[in-house]
């Protein structure tokens, strides 16, 4: 019985870790999408300043 309980706890721990990793990756993806949109917006802007 104890072995089954330990295995169940291990699976639950792994599942929790994977869900946390998914959430972190979702946040990173959202950040990169926003950053990319800002960069593209800046490149399209007619008010670009050119550095000499």
N, C-alpha and C positions, 0 to 999 in steps of 0.2 A: 504493500500500500504506500509506503513512504517513497518508493522509487517513482510511482505514478504521480504522486503529489509534487515531487521535485521536478519531474519532466514537465508537468503542467505549469509550474512556476517558471521554468526556463523558457517555455514557449511563450508564456504571457510576457516575460521580460523582453524577449526578442521582438515580439509583436509591438510592444510599447516603444522600443528603440527604433524600429522601422517606421512607425508612425511619426515619431519625432523627427527622423531624418527626412521623411516626405514633407513634413511641414516646413522644415528649414529650407529644403530645395524649392518649395513653392514660393517662399518669401524671397529667396535669392533670384528666382526666375522673374518675379514681379518687379524687383528692383532693377534688374538688367533691362527689362522691357521698357521701364520708365526712363532709364538713363539713355537707352538707344533712341527713344522718341524725342528726348530733349536734344540730343546731338543732331538728329535729323532735322528737327525744327530749327535749330541754330544755323545749320548749313543752308536751309531754304530762306532764311531771313534776309530781306534786301538791305538791312541795316548792318551787315557784316562789316567789321572793321578789319582792314588789312594791316598786318604788321610789316614794318620796313626793316 
